[in-house]
């Protein structure tokens, strides 16, 4: 039995349209399947908790954006049940990282043979009491994610098919008011003090924020986490660096440092916001650690679109 968890609200309602097309495609197939449609935050995880109790489940397919993947993965981590993904979000960074098409029509091509697709293990990260599959952003990034999630900006941009630029628009809005702060970063037991920190990104994949290459060399299969620190920068210098993130060229800027580790702690004198996979759910201090090979993911066959 294949279970599809569909977020109709993803990308300003794009998920609803893709879900309807998926349902028609499944009706024409010979698959044994069940569809679940979420109505709000937390529904996807709740459905998956029920699904994994079913002894004949063969896979869970998330249909939505990175937030949907984030919720579905929470319950699948550590189980032998593979996670599949049909992109229906505005960013779809998880698909990019796994070299999957960000176009749902290409994902549909594999539906008839979905039971024969291979599954491979990838790393995830644990942050305090939760997991993430893409990355965590601390400081400016956390503030941007909070603004996106609490405002109507992203739904408006989604209607214009510009949802992947929500991060950039929110970042420009907060650029003039955000205040950098001093932070301590502990990586595998070694402490580093950074003053005037704009952001610390801890990444399991290269992308976040809709294709931004925040940690260009990050991999979800190398047993470690990549870290990007932007600190001791003037406001204009930080903006200049931010403009280079989509190409990954920010790493050459003075004040940007790239590190790598397995166990990471971030502390600050006052709490700063933290997002995981674009969802705001923490403030500093946080402890982050790699969990190697803890999530099965379905992948397309070699040499196919």
Protein Blocks (a to p, Z undefined) as FASTA:
>chain_A
ZZddddfkgghhlmmmmmmmmmmmmmmmccdcdddddfbehklmmmmmmmmmpmkbcbdc
deddfklmmmmmmmmgopabdcddddfbfnommmmmnopafbfklmmmmmmmmmmpccdd
dddddehjaccfkbccehjlmmmmmmmmmmmklmmmmmnopmmmmmmmmmmmmmmmpccd
dddddeehiacddehifbdcddfbfbeehipafblmbcfklopacddddehiafklmmmm
mmmmmnopmmmpghiacdddfbdcdddfbdcdddeehiacbdcdddddddehkaccdddd
ehiZZ
